[in-house]
Amino acid sequence: MPRMKTAPRRWPLLLLLCACVPVRAEIWRWTDAEGRVHFGDRAPQGAQAQRLEAPAAASPDPELARHRERSRKLLEVWDAERRARNEAAATAAAETAGREQACAELRAELARARQAAYLVRRADDGARQILGGAERAQYETTLADAIAAHCR
């Protein structure tokens, strides 16, 4: 017959349930015919038994409470610092991605400018003007300078 196994993930649940069940049992004290004192969770038949009150739960230790409060505050500070570091890293990553995108666009524009037969710009009146040799060289130099200044 195959042996049934309990799934390993069920053991912690079972232990947690056992730990959470409050234990409240009656305690009885009696003396037998020979004079020996006995304690039990049930009163014996025919013997005179005295029911005892279970000791009250111990009052919480104030030092333990202070320790827990300090630990909680420390964890909150650490959590806030971790969140701040993560936000700073995300901001830095977004800035880096934006800068890399802009650099890629500048490089692509410089490559297009160098390969184009002619470059055109719009004048103030809306007319198209073809850039001359000096203007074209100035445009390419401006693009190259921007790439050198902002890109790695």
Long-range contacts (C-beta under 8 A, 24 or more apart in sequence): 24-54, 25-54, 26-51, 27-51, 27-52, 27-53, 27-54, 28-52, 99-150, 99-151, 102-150, 103-147, 103-150, 103-151, 103-152, 106-143, 106-146, 106-147, 106-150, 106-151, 107-147, 107-151, 109-143, 110-140, 110-143, 110-144, 110-147, 113-139, 113-140, 113-143, 114-140
